[in-house]
Amino acid sequence: MLKTSKTSKKQVRISAATDWPFSLKNLWAMRGPLLETWRAEPVSMIVNLHRRRGNQRTAAVIDFVSQRSSGFPLVGVSALTALLAEDAATLEKRLNVAKSVKLTSRGAKVLADIAITAGHVGLAEVFAASMTNSNSGARVTRAKLLWHNGELSKAIEQLSGSNHRESRLREFYSAEREVFGGWRPRLESLEDFSPIPNVVLHLLTNSLPHTESGYTQRSHSILLEQAKSGVEVHAVTRLGYPQSIGVPHAHGVDIVDGIKYHRMSLDGPRLNLRDHHQQEAEKLLDLVSTIRPSVIHTTTHFVNGLVAGAVSRAAGIPWIYEIRGQLSDTWASKRGPEAVRSERYLSFKREELAVARSADAVITIGEQMRELLISREMDSSSISMAPNAVGESFLVSPRSAEMVRAELGLEVSPIFMGTVSSLVEYEGLETLIQAYALLRSRRDDIRLLIVGDGASGLRLRRAATELGLDPATIFTGRVPREQAVKYHQALDIFVVPRQDLLVTRAVTPLKPVEAMAMERPVVASDLPALREIVTDGVTGVLVPPSDHVELAKALEELVDDSELRLRMGRAGRESVLQNRTWRSSVQASLKLYKQFSERNTSTIND
């Protein structure tokens, strides 16, 4: 989550009517779920807390402790510090060492949980096998392992015990399998419901000011542009957000740049996935009865569509499903190749398609995604396009990189290459670091800048160190949104070195569009989704994914040719201004809203 403190006073306003009561209620409600999560998934809870609430200082402390805990007698603690430090090589080494240690069932369970969290399925199986078969902890561990691999039914079958822990986990797993198997929320129809024309309610997964991401920036840009066009827009985030990301002081409504973000608090203890979305649908229906929208507009993934669809049917209003990504492919990308044959993956794909088909209209962000939907027998006439785009801060004439670097306190003379991105595995940033190290071995007139943070941050810093680079000169960490715009301009060359995965082949990212608007050439992986944005040889250069040698060649060509950088940068900005502004992108949704309004008017007149 990027800091928003510098802009919060002028951009963010809290609804005072629900301030203190809502906060105290949420804080008290979180007590039970937190304790229950700690008892059931302590390793996952520690990892998630570190990733969501940690900073560079805590990361440095963990890294320091991890480096000095190799001989620590508690192998679980030693492995956990390596996991938190994102030191994959050290973690694997310590887990392998632990195999030869005589472990208690509890110790084996902790190590298995660590191995599962890190994706070391084979090692997790070893620790699970070392536990007594009749032991409840062994059954739970094996169930978690199967669940991680997407084998939903087999995981549930493992939980044959009658104790509270197994019964509770079996209940949670069974309910989630129902959601992935065709379950739908049940709601009674609203009586005498009269929607207000031109009022739209967006159901979102997360939002500003609590989460800064490509998803939340796209959502906010769309809401702002729709509001400018005269639509009364409201947004509501998923049930339990932002408490679910560790923000106990949430309010009933956040107002950001005039946009209302409603919050739905979770009542009672932690719920299984089925009951969670049933409660979410009920609360959303209550909000709909108050706001009286004429359209509900939601986004991937399919559980948002389940809720939006049920509420729209109960209210008798249309709903739109905006497909921004393929979360099933994101899930599979973190596992082995066999994941695409798992029960979870196949069910995920089936439900995504079923939900999309049930919507009154579908919007997607790119041609590759549209073709993918059509190949799965979606009616092409029901799919509209709303590509990622740029707004006001990227439409102003870009300033020179040297001028912006001076303002940011960076060196002015060298050529800066880099990215503004979430630091996650599929972004392929290790390839960029390797390419830069190769270039730095023979020249001193270049610098690398990686702006942002994420789950792979520590690992990438370590990779830079191992290549003889100084991470302090490369990584900025999290920066506020207005600073991110400056860092786009501080770069001479913008790089998108994404890995070749199902998810990256289909999903078009926002950041290279913003870079092109800033008149910067883009060097990107040659993937179908990125070809929609970057025209090879015109607005940038496309290179083979995960090939640091070819990436280095492309970067060096641009470093040595200022005229080429200028020409590609200007072509990129011209392309964005013509085809990728939020004003043009929202026309698809505005057109659908108008069609639905005319249809409703016609029905009433009939």
C-alpha positions in Angstrom: 0.0 0.0 0.0 1.6 3.3 -1.1 1.5 6.1 1.4 -1.1 8.7 0.8 -0.4 11.1 3.7 0.8 13.9 1.5 -2.4 14.0 -0.5 -4.9 12.9 2.1 -5.8 16.3 3.4 -6.9 17.7 0.0 -8.1 14.5 -1.6 -9.5 12.2 1.0 -12.5 13.0 3.3 -14.1 10.7 5.8 -17.8 10.5 6.4 -18.1 11.8 10.0 -21.5 10.3 10.6 -20.1 6.8 10.9 -16.6 7.6 12.2 -16.1 6.4 15.8 -19.0 3.9 16.1 -17.8 2.1 12.9 -14.2 2.0 14.0 -14.9 0.6 17.4 -17.3 -1.9 15.9 -14.7 -3.1 13.4 -11.9 -3.2 15.9 -13.9 -5.4 18.2 -15.2 -7.6 15.4 -11.6 -8.2 14.2 -10.6 -9.7 17.6 -12.3 -13.1 17.0 -11.3 -13.5 13.3 -7.6 -12.7 14.1 -7.4 -15.2 16.9 -9.1 -17.9 14.8 -6.8 -17.2 11.9 -3.8 -17.3 14.2 -4.8 -20.8 15.6 -5.5 -22.2 12.1 -2.9 -20.6 9.9 -0.1 -19.0 12.0 2.5 -19.1 9.2 0.2 -17.6 6.6 -0.8 -14.9 9.0 2.8 -13.9 9.9 3.7 -13.8 6.2 0.6 -11.8 5.2 1.1 -9.4 8.1 4.8 -8.8 7.0 3.9 -8.3 3.4 1.0 -5.9 4.1 2.3 -3.9 7.0 6.1 -4.3 6.8 8.4 -1.7 5.5 12.1 -1.5 4.5 13.2 -1.2 8.1 11.4 -4.3 9.2 12.6 -6.1 6.1 16.2 -5.2 6.9 15.8 -6.5 10.4 14.4 -9.8 9.2 17.1 -10.2 6.6 19.7 -9.5 9.3 18.2 -12.2 11.6 17.8 -14.7 8.8 21.5 -14.4 7.8 22.5 -15.2 11.4 20.0 -17.9 12.2 21.4 -20.8 10.1 22.7 -22.6 13.2 19.6 -21.8 15.3 18.4 -24.9 17.1 14.7 -24.3 16.3 14.7 -25.2 12.6 11.2 -23.9 12.2 12.2 -20.4 13.3 15.3 -20.5 11.1 13.2 -21.5 8.1 10.5 -18.9 8.8 13.1 -16.1 8.9 14.4 -17.2 5.5 10.8 -17.3 4.2 10.1 -13.7 5.5 13.4 -12.5 4.1 12.3 -14.0 0.7 15.7 -15.8 0.5 14.5 -18.8 -1.6 17.9 -20.5 -1.8 18.5 -20.3 1.9 15.0 -21.4 2.7 15.3 -24.5 0.5 18.6 -25.3 2.0 17.3 -25.0 5.6 14.2 -27.1 4.7 16.4 -29.8 3.3 18.6 -29.8 6.4 15.4 -30.1 8.5 14.6 -33.4 6.8 17.4 -35.1 8.6 16.4 -33.6 12.0 14.3 -35.6 14.4 11.0 -33.6 14.5 8.0 -33.7 16.6 4.6 -33.8 14.8 4.2 -30.1 15.7 7.6 -29.2 14.3 6.9 -31.2 11.1 3.6 -29.4 10.7 5.2 -26.0 11.0 7.9 -26.8 8.5 5.2 -28.3 6.1 3.2 -25.0 6.4 6.3 -23.0 5.6 7.1 -25.2 2.6 3.5 -25.0 1.4 3.6 -21.2 1.7 6.9 -21.0 -0.2 5.6 -23.4 -2.9 8.0 -26.2 -2.1 5.4 -28.9 -2.5 7.8 -31.8 -2.6 9.4 -30.8 0.7 6.0 -30.2 2.2 5.1 -33.8 1.3 8.2 -35.1 3.1 7.3 -33.3 6.3 3.7 -34.4 6.1 4.8 -38.0 5.5 7.0 -37.9 8.7 3.9 -37.3 10.8 1.9 -40.2 12.3 -1.0 -41.1 10.0 -3.5 -41.2 12.9 -2.4 -37.8 14.0 -5.0 -35.1 13.4 -2.2 -32.6 12.6 -1.0 -34.9 9.9 -4.4 -35.1 8.3 -4.7 -31.3 8.5 -1.3 -30.8 6.9 -2.0 -33.3 4.1 -5.3 -31.5 3.5 -3.6 -28.1 3.3 -1.1 -29.5 0.8 -3.8 -30.9 -1.4 -5.7 -27.7 -1.1 -2.7 -25.7 -2.1 -2.4 -27.9 -5.2 -6.0 -27.2 -6.1 -7.3 -30.7 -5.3 -10.4 -29.6 -3.4 -12.3 -32.8 -3.0 -9.2 -34.8 -2.1 -8.3 -32.3 0.6 -11.8 -32.5 2.1 -11.6 -36.4 2.1 -8.4 -36.1 4.2 -10.3 -34.4 7.0 -11.9 -37.5 8.5 -11.5 -36.6 12.2 -14.3 -35.4 14.4 -12.3 -32.9 16.5 -13.1 -29.2 16.3 -10.1 -28.3 14.2 -10.7 -30.8 11.5 -14.4 -30.2 11.5 -13.9 -26.5 11.2 -11.4 -26.8 8.3 -13.7 -29.3 6.6 -16.6 -26.9 6.9 -14.4 -24.1 5.3 -13.1 -26.2 2.5 -16.5 -27.7 1.7 -18.1 -24.3 1.6 -15.4 -23.0 -0.7 -15.8 -26.0 -3.0 -19.6 -25.1 -3.2 -18.7 -21.5 -4.3 -16.4 -23.0 -7.0 -19.1 -25.5 -8.0 -22.1 -23.4 -9.0 -23.4 -22.0 -5.7 -25.3 -18.6 -5.9 -26.4 -16.2 -3.1 -30.1 -16.4 -2.3 -32.0 -13.1 -1.9 -35.6 -12.1 -1.7 -36.7 -9.6 -4.4 -37.0 -6.0 -3.4 -40.6 -4.8 -3.3 -41.6 -1.5 -5.0 -38.0 -0.8 -5.9 -37.6 2.2 -8.1 -34.1 2.8 -9.5 -32.9 6.3 -10.1 -31.8 6.9 -13.7 -28.1 7.8 -14.2 -27.1 6.4 -10.8 -24.5 3.6 -11.0 -23.0 1.5 -8.2 -19.6 -0.1 -8.7 -18.7 -3.2 -6.6 -14.9 -3.3 -6.2 -12.4 -5.6 -4.6 -10.4 -2.8 -3.1 -9.9 0.9 -3.5 -8.1 4.1 -2.6 -7.1 5.4 -0.1 -6.2 2.1 1.5 -4.7 0.3 -1.5 -2.6 1.8 -4.2 -2.4 -0.5 -7.3 -3.1 -0.6 -11.0 -6.6 -2.0 -10.1 -7.5 0.8 -7.8 -6.0 3.5 -10.0 -8.1 2.2 -13.0 -11.2 2.1 -10.8 -10.7 5.6 -9.5 -10.0 7.0 -13.0 -13.1 5.4 -14.4 -15.2 6.7 -11.6 -13.8 10.3 -12.0 -14.4 10.3 -15.7 -17.9 8.9 -15.4 -18.7 11.6 -12.8 -17.4 14.3 -15.1 -19.8 13.0 -17.8 -22.8 13.5 -15.4 -23.3 10.1 -14.0 -23.9 9.9 -10.2 -21.3 7.2 -9.3 -21.0 5.3 -6.0 -18.4 2.6 -5.2 -18.6 -0.1 -2.6 -15.7 -2.5 -1.7 -16.0 -6.2 -0.8 -17.3 -7.3 2.6 -14.7 -6.8 5.3 -12.4 -4.5 3.4 -10.2 -2.7 4.4 -10.1 -4.5 7.8 -9.0 -7.6 5.8 -5.7 -5.9 5.0 -5.1 -4.7 8.5 -6.9 -1.4 8.7 -9.0 -1.6 11.9 -9.9 2.1 11.8 -12.1 1.9 8.7 -15.0 4.2 8.2 -18.4 3.8 6.7 -17.6 5.9 3.7 -14.3 7.3 2.3 -14.5 10.2 -0.1 -11.6 10.5 -2.4 -11.6 13.3 -5.0 -15.4 13.6 -4.5 -16.0 9.8 -5.2 -17.8 8.0 -2.4 -16.3 4.6 -1.5 -18.8 2.8 0.8 -17.6 0.1 3.1 -19.4 -3.1 4.3 -18.3 -4.3 7.7 -18.2 -8.0 8.5 -20.7 -9.0 11.2 -19.5 -11.6 13.7 -16.6 -14.1 13.5 -14.7 -15.2 10.4 -17.0 -16.9 7.9 -16.5 -19.6 5.3 -16.4 -18.3 1.7 -20.0 -19.3 1.0 -21.5 -17.6 4.0 -19.2 -14.6 3.5 -20.6 -13.9 0.1 -24.1 -14.6 1.2 -23.7 -11.9 3.9 -22.0 -9.6 1.3 -24.9 -10.0 -1.1 -27.4 -9.1 1.7 -25.4 -6.0 2.7 -25.0 -5.0 -0.9 -28.8 -5.3 -1.4 -29.3 -3.0 1.6 -27.0 -0.4 0.1 -28.8 -0.8 -3.3 -32.2 -0.1 -1.6 -30.7 3.1 -0.2 -28.8 4.4 -3.2 -31.3 3.0 -5.8 -28.8 2.6 -8.7 -30.1 1.8 -12.1 -27.0 -0.3 -12.9 -24.5 -2.4 -10.9 -21.0 -2.5 -12.4 -18.4 -5.0 -11.0 -15.1 -6.4 -11.9 -13.3 -9.8 -11.8 -13.0 -12.2 -10.2 -16.1 -14.3 -10.4 -17.2 -14.0 -6.7 -17.8 -10.3 -7.3 -20.0 -11.3 -10.2 -21.9 -13.9 -8.1 -22.8 -11.1 -5.6 -23.6 -8.4 -8.2 -25.7 -10.8 -10.2 -27.8 -12.0 -7.2 -28.4 -8.4 -6.1 -29.3 -7.2 -9.6 -31.8 -9.9 -9.9 -33.3 -9.1 -6.5 -33.6 -5.4 -7.5 -34.6 -6.0 -11.1 -31.8 -3.9 -12.6 -29.0 -4.8 -15.1 -25.4 -5.5 -14.2 -22.1 -5.3 -16.0 -19.1 -7.6 -15.5 -15.7 -6.0 -16.3 -13.0 -8.6 -16.9 -9.7 -7.0 -16.0 -7.7 -10.2 -15.6 -7.6 -14.0 -15.3 -7.1 -14.7 -11.6 -7.3 -18.4 -12.2 -4.1 -18.0 -14.3 -2.5 -15.8 -11.6 -3.2 -18.6 -9.1 -1.7 -21.2 -11.5 1.4 -19.1 -12.2 2.5 -19.6 -8.5 2.4 -23.3 -8.8 3.7 -26.0 -11.2 2.5 -26.8 -14.7 0.2 -29.4 -13.3 -1.9 -26.7 -11.7 -3.9 -26.1 -14.9 -5.3 -29.6 -14.6 -6.4 -29.2 -11.0 -9.9 -29.2 -9.7 -9.6 -25.7 -8.5 -8.3 -24.3 -11.7 -10.8 -26.0 -13.9 -13.7 -25.0 -11.6 -12.3 -21.4 -11.5 -12.3 -21.2 -15.3 -15.8 -22.7 -15.5 -17.3 -20.2 -13.0 -15.6 -17.2 -14.6 -17.2 -18.1 -17.9 -20.6 -18.9 -16.3 -20.6 -15.5 -14.5 -19.6 -13.6 -17.6 -22.4 -15.3 -19.6 -25.0 -14.4 -16.9 -24.1 -10.7 -17.0 -26.2 -8.2 -19.0 -23.0 -7.0 -20.6 -19.2 -7.6 -20.4 -16.4 -5.1 -20.7 -12.8 -6.1 -21.0 -9.4 -4.3 -21.1 -7.7 -5.7 -24.2 -8.1 -7.4 -27.6 -6.2 -10.5 -26.3 -8.7 -10.9 -23.5 -11.6 -10.4 -25.8 -10.3 -13.0 -28.2 -9.8 -15.4 -25.3 -13.5 -14.9 -24.2 -14.7 -15.4 -27.7 -12.7 -18.7 -28.0 -14.6 -19.9 -24.9 -17.9 -19.3 -26.7 -18.8 -15.9 -25.4 -21.0 -13.9 -27.7 -18.7 -11.3 -29.3 -21.6 -8.8 -29.5 -21.9 -8.8 -25.7 -18.3 -7.8 -25.2 -17.2 -4.1 -25.1 -13.7 -2.8 -24.9 -12.4 -0.3 -22.3 -8.6 -0.4 -22.5 -6.2 0.9 -19.8 -5.6 4.6 -20.3 -4.3 7.8 -18.8 -5.8 10.8 -17.1 -5.0 14.4 -16.4 -1.6 14.0 -14.6 -0.3 12.1 -17.7 -1.9 14.4 -20.3 0.2 17.5 -19.5 3.3 18.0 -21.6 6.1 15.9 -20.2 9.2 17.6 -18.8 12.7 16.6 -19.6 14.1 13.6 -17.6 17.1 15.7 -16.5 14.9 18.4 -15.0 12.8 15.9 -13.0 15.8 14.0 -11.8 17.2 17.2 -10.4 14.0 17.8 -8.5 14.1 14.2 -7.1 17.7 14.5 -6.0 18.9 12.0 -8.6 22.0 12.2 -10.8 21.3 14.3 -13.9 23.8 13.2 -16.5 23.5 9.3 -16.8 20.8 7.6 -18.8 18.2 6.2 -16.5 16.3 2.9 -17.4 13.8 1.2 -15.1 10.2 0.8 -14.2 7.4 1.9 -11.9 5.7 -1.4 -10.9 4.6 -3.8 -8.2 7.5 -6.0 -7.3 6.0 -9.4 -8.0 7.3 -12.5 -9.6 5.6 -12.3 -12.9 6.9 -8.8 -13.7 10.3 -10.4 -14.4 12.3 -7.7 -12.8 15.2 -10.1 -12.0 15.8 -10.2 -15.8 16.0 -6.4 -15.9 18.5 -6.5 -13.0 20.6 -9.1 -14.8 20.6 -7.0 -18.0 21.6 -3.9 -16.2 24.5 -5.7 -14.4 25.7 -6.9 -17.8 25.7 -3.4 -19.2 27.3 -1.9 -16.1 30.2 -4.3 -16.4 31.3 -2.4 -19.5 29.9 1.2 -19.1 29.3 3.7 -16.3 26.9 6.2 -18.0 23.7 4.3 -17.1 21.6 3.9 -14.0 18.7 1.6 -13.0 15.7 2.7 -11.1 13.0 0.4 -9.8 10.1 2.3 -8.2 7.6 0.5 -6.1 7.4 -2.5 -3.7 5.8 -5.8 -3.3 6.2 -9.5 -2.4 9.4 -9.9 -4.3 11.1 -6.8 -3.0 13.6 -8.5 -0.7 14.5 -11.2 -3.2 15.2 -8.6 -5.9 17.4 -6.5 -3.6 19.3 -9.7 -2.8 19.7 -10.5 -6.5 21.1 -7.1 -7.1 23.6 -7.5 -4.3 24.7 -10.9 -5.6 25.4 -9.2 -9.0 27.6 -6.6 -7.3 25.1 -3.8 -7.5 24.0 -1.5 -4.7 20.2 -1.9 -4.0 20.1 1.5 -2.3 20.8 3.2 -5.6 18.2 1.1 -7.5 15.1 0.6 -5.4 13.0 3.5 -4.1 10.5 1.5 -2.2 6.9 2.7 -2.1 6.2 6.2 -3.2 3.0 8.4 -3.2 1.0 8.5 -6.4 2.1 12.0 -7.4 5.7 11.0 -6.9 5.2 8.0 -9.2 4.2 10.3 -12.0 7.5 12.2 -11.5 9.5 8.9 -11.6 7.9 8.0 -14.9 9.4 11.3 -16.2 12.7 10.7 -14.5 13.3 7.6 -16.6 14.8 7.8 -20.1 13.7 4.3 -21.0 10.8 2.4 -19.4 11.1 -1.4 -19.2 8.4 -4.0 -18.8 10.3 -7.4 -18.7 7.3 -9.6 -17.9 7.6 -13.4 -17.7 5.9 -15.5 -20.3 2.8 -16.9 -18.4 -0.8 -17.4 -19.1 -1.7 -14.3 -17.1 0.9 -12.0 -18.7 0.0 -13.2 -22.2 -3.6 -12.1 -21.7 -3.6 -9.1 -19.4 -2.5 -5.6 -20.6 -0.8 -3.6 -17.8 -1.4 0.1 -17.1 2.2 1.3 -16.4 3.6 1.1 -20.0 0.7 3.2 -21.2 1.5 5.8 -18.6 5.2 5.8 -19.6 4.3 6.3 -23.3 2.1 9.2 -22.3 5.2 10.7 -20.7 7.0 10.4 -24.1 9.3 7.6 -23.0 10.2 4.6 -25.2 9.2 1.3 -23.8 11.2 -1.9 -23.9 8.9 -4.9 -23.2 8.7 -8.6 -23.4 7.3 -9.9 -26.6 3.9 -11.1 -25.4 0.5 -10.9 -27.0 -0.9 -8.5 -24.4 2.1 -6.2 -24.6 1.9 -6.1 -28.4 -1.4 -4.4 -28.0 0.4 -1.5 -26.4 3.9 -1.4 -27.8 4.5 -1.3 -31.6 8.0 -2.8 -32.1 10.4 -0.4 -33.7 7.9 2.5 -33.5 6.9 3.2 -29.9 9.4 0.8 -28.3 11.3 -2.5 -28.6 9.9 -6.0 -28.0 12.4 -8.6 -26.7 12.1 -12.3 -25.8 10.8 -12.8 -22.3 13.4 -13.8 -19.6 16.3 -13.2 -21.9 18.6 -10.7 -20.1 21.2 -10.7 -23.0 18.6 -9.7 -25.6 17.1 -7.2 -23.2 20.6 -5.7 -22.6 21.1 -5.3 -26.4 17.8 -3.5 -26.8 18.5 -1.2 -23.9 22.0 -0.4 -25.1 20.8 0.5 -28.6 18.4 3.1 -27.0 21.1 4.3 -24.6 23.4 5.1 -27.5 20.8 6.7 -29.7 19.1 9.8 -28.3 17.3 10.5 -31.5 15.7 7.0 -31.5 14.6 7.5 -27.9 13.0 10.8 -28.8 11.3 9.5 -31.9 9.9 6.4 -30.2 8.8 8.5 -27.2 6.9 11.0 -29.4 5.2 8.2 -31.3 4.2 6.5 -28.1 2.6 9.7 -26.7 0.8 10.4 -29.9 -0.6 6.8 -29.9 -1.8 7.2 -26.2 -3.4 10.6 -26.8 -5.3 9.2 -29.8 -6.4 5.9 -28.4 -5.9 5.6 -24.6 -7.4 8.5 -22.6 -9.8 7.7 -19.8 -12.3 10.0 -21.5 -12.4 7.7 -24.6 -12.1 4.5 -22.5 -15.2 5.1 -20.5 -17.4 5.6 -23.5 -18.1 1.9 -23.6 -19.6 1.8 -20.1 -21.4 5.1 -20.7 -23.0 3.7 -23.9 -24.1 0.6 -22.0 -25.6 2.7 -19.2 -27.6 4.7 -21.8 -28.8 1.5 -23.5 -30.0 0.1 -20.2 -31.7 3.4 -19.3 -33.5 3.5 -22.6 -34.6 -0.2 -22.2 -35.9 0.5 -18.7 -37.8 3.6 -19.9 -39.3 1.5 -22.8 -40.4 -1.2 -20.3 -42.0 1.3 -18.0 -43.9 3.0 -20.9 -45.1 -0.4 -22.1 
